[in-house]
Amino acid sequence: MHTTDHSKTVVAPLDRVKILFQTHNARFVKYAGTHFGLFRAGAAIYSEYGVRGLFQGHSMQLARIFPYAAIKFMSYEQLKMLLGRHVGDKHLRNFLAGSMCGIISVAVSYPLDMIRVRMAYITPTGGAPAERVRSVAKMIYREPAYRFGLFNFFRGFPVSLMGIVPYGGVSFLTHEYFTSLARTRFSHVAARPVDGQLAKGRRRKQRELKGWAELVAGGISGVFAQTASYPFELVRRRMQIAGAHDPTKKASALKAIREVWSTGGLRGFFVGLTIGYVKVVPMFAVSFYTYEKLKMLFDLE
């Protein structure tokens, strides 16, 4: 968990820029899709808001990632065991378990993500101070679009559920596939030598992989998962910030899709994807590496 925390902190400035690009922020959209746009946008944020500007909304990301990651990995193992009794194909089992654990973890942590995105989207002008967590949460709650204020924290939630199916499913499916490949076909370079004495009395029978192999498998799974789910993520981001433009209207997925298509066509659904790769490759690599090491430590299959 601490390792996931650190990986999120390292990529936090990238995440801020990615959200500004995804949400078509009026002040930063000019950098999207340009040469060195990521660095130019980052430099513009730094020059106006300082280092704190690059990390705006990051506190909520840290608050969100603890329940999200804990629930995701815990429920995946339980669901994989449960589905194993009814689903014969291991790849389908892994995909379904990954999708379902993603749905559960997103449902629990979504309001925190909503606050994080709003904080990252807001760009004060004229020297106005950055919005704090409490004030942003109040602002979202008081938006009149929904009769019950709590519903405002779930703008874009249905789209998020659609996106988490390929994101969660593909990430665990590809990770399991590539680690299995490393333990079998490429075991001579990727797996550690078997220690017979150490293996005695342990439930875990899988061959342990070398550190670099674990990191590579995790990183590749991140690339596949991000690519498969990115258009859903972009539409969800647009819906999450809709209340900042017109708090009286409910977020519409179709409206968000039309806006993205009208301004960028098909490519518009992948704005910021390169930043997404830079973010998810180290994050997934570190997360899955830690996940496998903890399973080894506690002697879990």
Secondary structure, DSSP 4 states (H G I P E B T S, - for coil): -HHHHHHHHHTHHHHHHHHHHHTT-TTTGGGTTSTTHHHHHHHHHHHHH-HHHHTTTHHHHHHHHHHHHHHHHHHHHHHHHHHHTT---HHHHHHHHHHHHHHHHHHHHHHHHHHHHHHHH----TTPPPPPHHHHHHHHHT-TTSSSGGGGGGTTHHHHHHHHHHHHHHHHHHHHHHHHHHHTTTHHHHBPPP-HHHHTT-S--SPPBPHHHHHHHHHHHHHHHHHHHHHHHHHHHHHHTHHHH-TTS---HHHHHHHHHHHHGGGGGGTTHHHHHHHHHHHHHHHHHHHHHHHHHTT--
